Amino acid sequence: MPIVTISSASYEQRKQIAEALAERLGCRCVARSVLLEASEEFNIPEVKLISALRDAPSILDKITYGRERYLAYIRLKILEAVREGDAIYHGLAGHFFFQGVPHVLKVRYIANAERRIQEVMQREGVSEAEARARIADDDEARRKWAKHIHGTDPFHARLYDLVIHGDTIPPEGAVELIAFVAQRPCFQTTEETTAMLEELVRCARIEALLVKDYPRAKCRMVDGVAHITIHESPSQAKRVEETLRSDPELSRSIDSFVVHAEPVN
């Protein structure tokens, strides 16, 4: 069964599509619970995690890597939530975390602009002009966020397998279309894609464990071995390995750790 991520600037329409699709395909619907789990496990207020996914980075974020820290925690919980398949994720930024995973269907629903304005007016009790201004500010913040974190525009079509225009296809029609595409052979789970996703989960766990002390740490898996790159003195390599070996899940699932220390000039 498939894994589907649904991205849309309209929360209401995104949620409507995801819940109807989950019922149609018999899948789990994953969204806010991911933030709650990350908040509890890493003792971070949920409001800070939401801000990390939504708001443009501040100057302080860029200096302290605060945003990268929160995103590492969120990424881990999203990947863990969908690792077994049969899941529809409709929170923010899900498509970024699954780039390169072929069996995850990444969908972008471009919400009808007028309907989006009405949603904001009703939800926030503001005028049409104010709703338009808030939407423009929100879209710009998301662009800045994506540029800072991923170096790309979040609305670029190449990030998605399927782009649906709400002006011509309403949410009900989008559910039908996504359900059809999700059942194509290329989006079904195989042993190879399951292994690929498991490697992503392990790397995400490693980076989440290290991000507080080593915010630029990166991991890649090669034949069961975790290769971790840190931008620190080589003397830190042993400390990093000890930290990772102390985690029960990692010590069970990974054969060995190789830490590559690249001193900062």
Residue frames as qw, qx, qy, qz and C-alpha x, y, z in Angstrom:
[[0.000, 0.887, 0.462, 0.000, 0.00, 0.00, 0.00],
 [0.437, 0.631, 0.014, 0.641, 1.17, 3.53, -0.74],
 [0.360, -0.548, -0.281, 0.701, 2.62, 6.43, 1.15],
 [0.244, 0.719, 0.381, 0.528, 1.26, 9.78, 0.00],
 [0.267, -0.401, -0.266, 0.835, 2.22, 13.32, 1.00],
 [0.163, 0.776, 0.518, 0.322, -0.20, 16.12, 0.25],
 [0.318, -0.266, -0.110, 0.903, 0.99, 19.72, 0.14],
 [0.073, 0.715, 0.504, 0.478, -1.30, 22.72, -0.23],
 [0.105, 0.262, -0.237, 0.930, -1.40, 26.32, 0.94],
 [0.589, -0.367, -0.099, -0.713, -4.97, 25.70, 2.10],
 [0.139, -0.219, 0.881, -0.395, -5.07, 23.76, 5.37],
 [0.657, 0.173, 0.429, -0.596, -8.80, 23.08, 5.10],
 [0.785, 0.456, -0.232, -0.350, -8.60, 21.68, 1.56],
 [0.313, 0.481, -0.811, 0.116, -5.42, 19.72, 2.31],
 [0.311, -0.125, 0.806, -0.488, -7.06, 18.12, 5.36],
 [0.747, 0.291, 0.204, -0.563, -10.28, 17.40, 3.44],
 [0.687, 0.495, -0.488, -0.210, -8.39, 15.63, 0.65],
 [0.156, 0.414, -0.860, 0.254, -6.13, 13.68, 3.00],
 [0.456, -0.046, 0.707, -0.538, -8.92, 12.38, 5.22],
 [0.801, 0.365, 0.079, -0.469, -11.12, 11.37, 2.28],
 [0.574, 0.538, -0.612, -0.088, -8.16, 9.69, 0.56],
 [0.083, -0.336, 0.869, -0.354, -7.22, 7.79, 3.71],
 [0.657, 0.132, 0.532, -0.518, -10.76, 6.47, 3.98],
 [0.752, 0.512, -0.191, -0.369, -10.80, 5.59, 0.28],
 [0.558, 0.502, -0.657, 0.063, -7.51, 3.67, 0.42],
 [0.876, -0.417, -0.241, -0.020, -7.82, 2.29, 3.94],
 [0.585, 0.319, -0.352, 0.658, -4.71, 4.18, 5.10],
 [0.434, -0.619, -0.388, 0.527, -3.75, 6.07, 8.23],
 [0.194, 0.875, 0.123, 0.426, -3.91, 9.87, 8.17],
 [0.673, -0.329, -0.212, 0.627, -0.82, 11.48, 9.72],
 [0.175, 0.798, 0.096, 0.569, -0.45, 15.18, 10.53],
 [0.244, -0.799, 0.239, -0.495, -0.42, 17.00, 13.89],
 [0.916, -0.401, 0.029, -0.016, 0.31, 13.84, 15.88],
 [0.787, 0.305, -0.153, 0.514, 3.85, 13.97, 14.47],
 [0.090, 0.668, -0.230, 0.701, 4.45, 17.34, 16.10],
 [0.693, -0.601, 0.106, -0.383, 3.02, 16.15, 19.40],
 [0.971, -0.118, -0.050, 0.201, 5.35, 13.14, 19.42],
 [0.579, 0.449, -0.183, 0.655, 8.38, 15.28, 18.56],
 [0.228, -0.728, 0.152, -0.629, 7.41, 17.77, 21.27],
 [0.838, -0.498, 0.087, -0.204, 7.15, 15.03, 23.89],
 [0.944, 0.032, -0.063, 0.322, 10.27, 13.06, 22.94],
 [0.578, 0.314, -0.101, 0.746, 12.60, 16.03, 22.58],
 [0.321, -0.656, -0.438, 0.524, 10.96, 18.34, 25.14],
 [0.151, 0.014, 0.258, 0.954, 10.35, 21.16, 22.66],
 [0.356, 0.452, 0.428, -0.697, 7.17, 23.32, 22.83],
 [0.536, 0.452, 0.685, 0.196, 4.86, 22.44, 19.95],
 [0.235, 0.937, 0.151, -0.210, 4.55, 26.12, 18.97],
 [0.181, -0.724, 0.524, 0.411, 8.29, 26.22, 18.22],
 [0.470, 0.013, 0.825, 0.312, 8.02, 23.14, 16.02],
 [0.416, 0.741, 0.528, -0.014, 5.12, 24.66, 14.09],
 [0.055, 0.935, -0.138, -0.323, 7.10, 27.86, 13.60],
 [0.382, -0.460, 0.689, 0.409, 10.07, 25.84, 12.33],
 [0.454, 0.287, 0.796, 0.279, 7.87, 24.40, 9.57],
 [0.239, 0.808, 0.535, 0.057, 6.02, 27.55, 8.64],
 [0.061, -0.973, -0.032, 0.218, 7.87, 30.79, 9.30],
 [0.580, 0.706, -0.246, 0.325, 10.80, 32.36, 7.51],
 [0.769, -0.219, -0.328, 0.503, 14.05, 31.91, 9.48],
 [0.204, -0.979, -0.005, 0.027, 15.16, 34.73, 11.75],
 [0.322, 0.762, -0.498, 0.258, 18.71, 36.05, 11.97],
 [0.480, -0.519, 0.627, -0.327, 19.05, 34.22, 15.29],
 [0.944, 0.122, 0.268, -0.150, 17.96, 30.95, 13.66],
 [0.725, 0.636, -0.222, 0.144, 20.72, 31.31, 11.08],
 [0.056, 0.717, -0.589, 0.368, 23.33, 31.85, 13.79],
 [0.484, -0.363, 0.682, -0.410, 22.21, 29.23, 16.32],
 [0.298, 0.084, -0.892, -0.329, 20.87, 26.58, 13.90],
 [0.398, 0.064, 0.642, -0.652, 17.70, 26.51, 15.99],
 [0.722, 0.336, -0.078, -0.600, 15.53, 25.86, 12.96],
 [0.541, 0.364, -0.748, -0.124, 17.70, 22.94, 11.80],
 [0.061, -0.150, 0.875, -0.455, 17.43, 21.41, 15.26],
 [0.567, 0.208, 0.458, -0.653, 13.65, 21.47, 15.30],
 [0.705, 0.430, -0.309, -0.472, 13.39, 20.23, 11.73],
 [0.285, 0.336, -0.896, 0.050, 15.66, 17.28, 12.52],
 [0.278, 0.043, 0.810, -0.514, 13.23, 16.22, 15.25],
 [0.645, 0.388, 0.179, -0.633, 10.18, 16.66, 13.02],
 [0.537, 0.467, -0.615, -0.341, 11.78, 14.81, 10.10],
 [0.058, 0.196, -0.960, 0.192, 12.51, 11.82, 12.33],
 [0.404, 0.211, 0.697, -0.553, 8.95, 11.58, 13.64],
 [0.643, 0.472, -0.108, -0.594, 7.43, 11.93, 10.15],
 [0.448, 0.410, -0.771, -0.193, 9.63, 9.17, 8.75],
 [0.074, -0.072, 0.933, -0.344, 8.92, 6.91, 11.72],
 [0.523, 0.276, 0.431, -0.682, 5.18, 7.52, 11.36],
 [0.732, 0.492, -0.110, -0.459, 5.03, 6.35, 7.74],
 [0.036, -0.530, 0.831, 0.162, 7.82, 3.74, 7.65],
 [0.439, 0.088, 0.887, -0.116, 5.31, 0.85, 7.64],
 [0.030, -0.160, -0.692, -0.703, 3.40, 2.25, 4.67],
 [0.190, -0.623, -0.739, -0.170, -0.36, 2.73, 4.33],
 [0.277, -0.612, -0.334, 0.661, -0.11, 6.39, 5.33],
 [0.256, 0.769, 0.305, 0.500, -1.25, 9.79, 4.10],
 [0.434, -0.422, -0.244, 0.757, 0.77, 12.72, 5.47],
 [0.196, 0.781, 0.394, 0.443, -0.70, 16.19, 5.02],
 [0.408, -0.796, -0.106, 0.434, 1.36, 18.36, 7.32],
 [0.234, 0.937, -0.206, -0.155, 3.76, 21.04, 6.18],
 [0.048, 0.761, -0.635, -0.126, 7.00, 20.22, 4.33],
 [0.851, -0.105, 0.506, -0.091, 6.41, 16.48, 4.02],
 [0.810, 0.584, 0.032, 0.051, 7.43, 16.40, 0.35],
 [0.161, 0.841, -0.494, 0.151, 10.90, 17.72, 1.21],
 [0.515, -0.495, 0.674, -0.189, 11.63, 14.85, 3.58],
 [0.819, 0.130, 0.558, -0.039, 10.85, 12.20, 0.95],
 [0.467, 0.773, -0.321, -0.285, 12.77, 13.52, -2.04],
 [0.214, 0.520, -0.823, -0.080, 14.52, 10.60, -3.74],
 [0.388, 0.017, 0.880, -0.274, 12.16, 7.94, -2.31],
 [0.163, 0.039, -0.672, -0.721, 10.48, 6.61, -5.47],
 [0.233, -0.388, -0.877, -0.163, 7.44, 4.88, -3.99],
 [0.065, -0.549, -0.500, 0.667, 6.24, 7.93, -2.02],
 [0.219, 0.643, 0.539, 0.498, 3.63, 9.81, -4.06],
 [0.229, -0.372, -0.224, 0.871, 4.21, 13.53, -3.53],
 [0.137, 0.690, 0.632, 0.327, 1.16, 15.63, -4.39],
 [0.102, -0.180, -0.138, 0.969, 0.74, 19.39, -4.65],
 [0.091, 0.702, 0.697, 0.112, -2.81, 20.74, -4.60],
 [0.155, 0.092, 0.046, 0.983, -2.97, 24.34, -5.81],
 [0.049, 0.565, 0.720, -0.399, -5.96, 25.69, -3.93],
 [0.153, 0.735, 0.463, 0.471, -8.49, 27.94, -5.63],
 [0.276, 0.192, -0.245, 0.909, -7.44, 31.48, -4.68],
 [0.389, -0.429, -0.102, -0.809, -10.93, 32.82, -3.95],
 [0.814, -0.395, -0.401, -0.143, -11.83, 29.84, -1.82],
 [0.656, -0.040, -0.420, 0.626, -8.58, 30.24, 0.08],
 [0.002, 0.327, -0.129, 0.936, -9.41, 33.90, 0.77],
 [0.636, -0.446, -0.241, -0.582, -12.84, 32.92, 2.08],
 [0.818, -0.236, -0.483, 0.204, -11.29, 30.32, 4.36],
 [0.428, 0.070, -0.356, 0.828, -8.96, 32.89, 5.92],
 [0.259, -0.391, -0.046, -0.882, -11.79, 35.43, 6.33],
 [0.765, -0.413, -0.324, -0.373, -13.96, 32.89, 8.13],
 [0.808, -0.154, -0.443, 0.356, -11.20, 31.32, 10.22],
 [0.471, -0.070, -0.276, 0.835, -9.56, 34.56, 11.35],
 [0.045, -0.820, -0.519, 0.235, -12.49, 36.99, 11.19],
 [0.246, -0.460, 0.198, 0.830, -10.80, 39.52, 8.91],
 [0.497, 0.688, 0.040, -0.527, -11.77, 41.51, 5.83],
 [0.876, 0.436, 0.164, 0.124, -11.10, 40.36, 2.29],
 [0.342, 0.853, -0.304, 0.251, -8.24, 42.83, 1.91],
 [0.401, -0.668, 0.588, -0.219, -6.64, 41.66, 5.14],
 [0.910, -0.007, 0.413, -0.045, -7.08, 38.01, 4.12],
 [0.743, 0.642, -0.043, 0.186, -5.31, 38.68, 0.82],
 [0.062, 0.839, -0.458, 0.287, -2.45, 40.40, 2.65],
 [0.649, -0.469, 0.567, -0.192, -2.06, 37.54, 5.14],
 [0.932, 0.244, 0.265, 0.043, -2.02, 34.97, 2.35],
 [0.546, 0.770, -0.216, 0.248, 0.65, 36.91, 0.49],
 [0.217, -0.755, 0.547, -0.289, 2.75, 37.19, 3.66],
 [0.835, -0.223, 0.483, -0.144, 2.31, 33.48, 4.39],
 [0.879, 0.454, 0.093, 0.117, 3.35, 32.44, 0.87],
 [0.324, 0.821, -0.363, 0.298, 6.42, 34.66, 1.00],
 [0.486, -0.619, 0.561, -0.256, 7.42, 33.25, 4.40],
 [0.926, 0.018, 0.375, -0.031, 7.17, 29.72, 3.00],
 [0.706, 0.668, -0.110, 0.209, 9.33, 30.65, 0.04],
 [0.014, 0.804, -0.496, 0.326, 11.99, 32.11, 2.32],
 [0.747, -0.388, 0.497, -0.210, 11.80, 29.05, 4.56],
 [0.939, 0.247, 0.229, 0.069, 12.29, 26.64, 1.68],
 [0.507, 0.782, -0.247, 0.265, 15.09, 28.71, 0.16],
 [0.230, -0.746, 0.542, -0.312, 16.95, 28.75, 3.48],
 [0.740, -0.282, 0.581, -0.187, 16.47, 25.09, 4.38],
 [0.801, 0.194, 0.553, 0.122, 16.37, 23.36, 0.98],
 [0.221, -0.396, 0.448, 0.771, 17.62, 25.95, -1.47],
 [0.038, 0.239, 0.773, 0.586, 14.52, 25.79, -3.65],
 [0.420, -0.110, -0.024, -0.900, 11.07, 27.28, -4.18],
 [0.357, 0.043, 0.864, -0.353, 8.44, 25.13, -2.36],
 [0.634, 0.506, 0.293, -0.506, 6.00, 25.64, -5.23],
 [0.206, 0.525, -0.685, -0.460, 8.32, 24.27, -7.94],
 [0.886, 0.126, -0.093, -0.436, 6.62, 21.43, -9.85],
 [0.602, 0.402, -0.685, 0.078, 9.75, 19.26, -9.91],
 [0.177, -0.328, 0.747, -0.550, 9.32, 18.58, -6.17],
 [0.663, 0.102, 0.486, -0.560, 6.09, 16.67, -6.84],
 [0.262, 0.048, 0.912, 0.311, 4.90, 13.63, -8.75],
 [0.031, 0.613, 0.729, 0.302, 1.42, 15.07, -9.22],
 [0.019, -0.168, -0.175, 0.970, 0.27, 18.70, -9.32],
 [0.030, 0.592, 0.790, 0.153, -3.49, 19.35, -9.23],
 [0.013, 0.171, 0.037, 0.984, -5.06, 22.72, -9.95],
 [0.078, 0.406, 0.760, -0.501, -7.98, 23.55, -7.69],
 [0.300, 0.367, -0.088, -0.876, -9.43, 25.98, -10.24],
 [0.573, 0.194, -0.570, -0.557, -10.42, 23.04, -12.42],
 [0.638, -0.110, -0.762, 0.004, -10.41, 20.04, -10.06],
 [0.508, -0.659, 0.136, -0.538, -12.20, 20.40, -6.69],
 [0.282, -0.488, 0.771, -0.295, -11.03, 18.44, -3.61],
 [0.832, 0.078, 0.453, -0.310, -13.48, 15.61, -4.32],
 [0.803, 0.581, -0.125, -0.043, -12.03, 15.15, -7.79],
 [0.136, 0.730, -0.640, 0.199, -8.51, 15.37, -6.41],
 [0.627, -0.303, 0.660, -0.282, -9.23, 12.41, -4.14],
 [0.899, 0.337, 0.240, -0.141, -10.29, 10.31, -7.11],
 [0.576, 0.747, -0.318, 0.097, -7.23, 11.28, -9.13],
 [0.118, -0.666, 0.688, -0.264, -4.73, 10.71, -6.30],
 [0.778, -0.141, 0.553, -0.262, -6.29, 7.36, -5.43],
 [0.871, 0.488, 0.037, -0.049, -5.91, 6.23, -9.04],
 [0.413, 0.752, -0.466, 0.216, -2.27, 7.32, -9.28],
 [0.389, -0.591, 0.627, -0.325, -1.36, 5.94, -5.84],
 [0.867, -0.032, 0.467, -0.172, -2.34, 2.45, -6.95],
 [0.679, 0.655, -0.325, -0.063, -0.03, 2.43, -9.95],
 [0.945, -0.051, -0.188, 0.262, 2.83, -0.13, -9.73],
 [0.479, 0.493, -0.273, 0.673, 5.53, 2.55, -9.46],
 [0.254, -0.582, 0.298, -0.713, 4.12, 3.72, -6.12],
 [0.905, -0.332, -0.192, -0.184, 3.83, 0.31, -4.50],
 [0.419, -0.735, 0.526, -0.093, 6.19, -0.74, -1.73],
 [0.872, 0.292, -0.388, 0.065, 8.94, -3.21, -2.60],
 [0.835, -0.389, -0.123, 0.369, 11.77, -4.72, -0.58],
 [0.553, 0.243, 0.028, 0.797, 14.15, -2.24, -2.16],
 [0.091, -0.657, -0.103, -0.741, 12.05, 0.84, -1.41],
 [0.719, -0.656, -0.201, -0.107, 11.34, -0.39, 2.14],
 [0.790, -0.194, -0.091, 0.575, 15.09, -0.74, 2.73],
 [0.314, 0.451, 0.080, 0.832, 15.64, 2.74, 1.31],
 [0.379, -0.736, -0.155, -0.539, 13.08, 4.23, 3.67],
 [0.824, -0.512, -0.179, 0.165, 14.55, 2.38, 6.64],
 [0.651, 0.070, -0.061, 0.753, 17.94, 3.87, 5.86],
 [0.007, -0.614, -0.109, -0.781, 16.36, 7.33, 5.83],
 [0.651, -0.691, -0.202, -0.240, 14.81, 6.65, 9.23],
 [0.830, -0.304, -0.140, 0.447, 18.16, 5.56, 10.69],
 [0.439, 0.276, 0.014, 0.855, 19.96, 8.58, 9.31],
 [0.253, -0.698, -0.184, -0.644, 17.20, 10.85, 10.58],
 [0.760, -0.617, -0.203, 0.023, 17.55, 9.35, 14.05],
 [0.729, -0.078, -0.077, 0.675, 21.32, 9.84, 14.00],
 [0.213, 0.442, 0.094, 0.866, 21.01, 13.46, 12.91],
 [0.466, -0.723, -0.237, -0.452, 18.29, 14.14, 15.50],
 [0.810, -0.486, -0.195, 0.264, 20.48, 12.73, 18.27],
 [0.647, -0.058, 0.026, 0.760, 23.45, 14.83, 17.19],
 [0.210, 0.725, 0.314, 0.575, 21.83, 18.08, 16.07],
 [0.407, -0.902, -0.142, 0.015, 21.96, 19.83, 19.44],
 [0.568, -0.645, 0.298, 0.415, 25.76, 19.55, 19.70],
 [0.338, -0.189, 0.640, 0.664, 26.57, 19.06, 16.00],
 [0.472, 0.587, 0.324, -0.572, 23.94, 21.00, 14.02],
 [0.463, 0.629, -0.417, -0.464, 25.63, 20.40, 10.67],
 [0.388, -0.231, 0.892, 0.035, 26.07, 16.64, 11.11],
 [0.707, 0.333, -0.263, -0.566, 25.00, 14.57, 8.10],
 [0.578, -0.194, 0.790, -0.071, 24.52, 10.84, 7.75],
 [0.686, 0.368, -0.409, -0.476, 24.44, 8.38, 4.87],
 [0.814, -0.201, 0.526, -0.140, 24.08, 4.61, 4.97],
 [0.499, 0.560, -0.610, -0.257, 26.36, 2.35, 2.92],
 [0.678, 0.097, -0.728, -0.014, 25.92, -1.43, 3.17],
 [0.711, -0.536, -0.454, 0.034, 24.62, -1.29, 6.74],
 [0.557, -0.204, -0.237, 0.769, 27.33, 1.11, 7.89],
 [0.014, -0.954, -0.299, 0.033, 26.42, 4.64, 9.02],
 [0.551, 0.171, 0.006, 0.817, 28.83, 7.28, 7.75],
 [0.187, -0.909, -0.341, 0.149, 28.49, 10.50, 9.75],
 [0.480, 0.405, -0.013, 0.778, 30.17, 13.73, 8.75],
 [0.342, -0.855, -0.301, 0.248, 30.71, 16.41, 11.39],
 [0.384, 0.744, -0.093, 0.539, 32.40, 19.79, 11.03],
 [0.582, -0.790, 0.161, -0.106, 34.49, 19.51, 14.16],
 [0.038, -0.684, 0.728, -0.038, 37.91, 18.52, 15.38],
 [0.664, 0.144, -0.721, -0.134, 38.79, 14.83, 14.83],
 [0.070, 0.146, -0.804, 0.572, 38.93, 14.50, 18.62],
 [0.554, 0.035, 0.278, -0.784, 35.12, 14.67, 18.63],
 [0.590, 0.157, -0.667, -0.428, 34.72, 11.51, 16.53],
 [0.311, -0.031, -0.913, 0.261, 34.90, 9.10, 19.47],
 [0.208, 0.187, 0.524, -0.805, 32.38, 11.12, 21.46],
 [0.577, 0.213, -0.235, -0.752, 29.94, 11.05, 18.53],
 [0.548, 0.094, -0.810, -0.187, 30.28, 7.29, 18.13],
 [0.133, -0.091, -0.840, 0.519, 29.68, 6.73, 21.86],
 [0.386, 0.196, 0.245, -0.868, 26.56, 8.88, 21.71],
 [0.645, 0.197, -0.438, -0.594, 25.16, 6.83, 18.84],
 [0.465, 0.072, -0.880, 0.060, 26.03, 3.46, 20.36],
 [0.081, 0.062, 0.706, -0.701, 24.16, 4.43, 23.53],
 [0.593, 0.150, -0.018, -0.791, 20.89, 4.58, 21.58],
 [0.598, -0.031, 0.786, -0.150, 19.21, 1.12, 21.78],
 [0.729, 0.584, 0.279, -0.222, 17.46, 1.33, 18.40],
 [0.399, 0.814, -0.405, -0.118, 20.60, 2.37, 16.53],
 [0.228, -0.526, 0.818, -0.046, 22.81, -0.19, 18.23],
 [0.687, 0.140, 0.693, -0.169, 20.37, -2.93, 17.18],
 [0.678, 0.655, 0.308, -0.126, 19.88, -1.85, 13.58],
 [0.396, 0.868, -0.300, 0.006, 23.29, -0.55, 12.46],
 [0.933, 0.056, -0.202, 0.293, 26.40, -2.69, 12.07],
 [0.610, -0.275, -0.107, 0.735, 28.91, 0.06, 12.67],
 [0.072, 0.975, 0.167, -0.124, 29.45, 3.81, 12.71],
 [0.650, 0.107, 0.112, 0.744, 32.17, 5.68, 10.84],
 [0.086, -0.927, -0.223, 0.289, 32.61, 9.31, 11.86],
 [0.586, 0.398, 0.158, 0.688, 34.28, 11.66, 9.38],
 [0.274, -0.807, -0.217, 0.476, 35.49, 14.83, 11.12],
 [0.486, 0.551, 0.224, 0.641, 36.04, 17.82, 8.87],
 [0.357, -0.481, -0.296, 0.744, 37.52, 20.69, 10.89],
 [0.213, 0.924, 0.317, 0.031, 36.07, 24.12, 10.24],
 [0.587, 0.282, -0.011, 0.759, 38.64, 26.47, 8.73]]
